[in-house]
Amino acid sequence: MTTVGSAAKTKHRTTIAGKVASWRLIGHSIEILSMICTSATFPAYRLRQDGTHELLPLCQPGTIAFAPEAYPDLSAARELCEEHGDLWDAVRHDLWEALLSHGGHATDDVPRDRIPPTSISAESDTQTRYFGNGV
């Protein structure tokens, strides 16, 4: 997995078996930006939310770009391009890796005192750490 960008909109790239997916995290949400099948020869196109295609003559053949007005999440991308399940499985793995590498939080721009505890127990170490002893 390759990562580029600010904490608020971190871009990632997942590569597996000649396929590349570009995606980003916004908070805990994933947006799939594009995918490339490096060995494919079909003309590059943008896949719109309504299922229509727009050719992208200046892009690498084998590229499917998703419409920026409604980037799909991982499950929607899997439904739109179900024949690439191996790529979506790899993206899911990288997504969890990215989330867990930030302590379960996708971005560092959320103030620590606004992150809810993972447990509601009064003795919870997480609760004490985020909210202090007076909770």
Summary of the structure (lengths in Angstrom):
residues: 135
radius of gyration: 18.4
end to end distance: 39.1
largest distance: 62.3
contacts: 346
relative contact order: 0.16
helix: 30%
strand: 27%
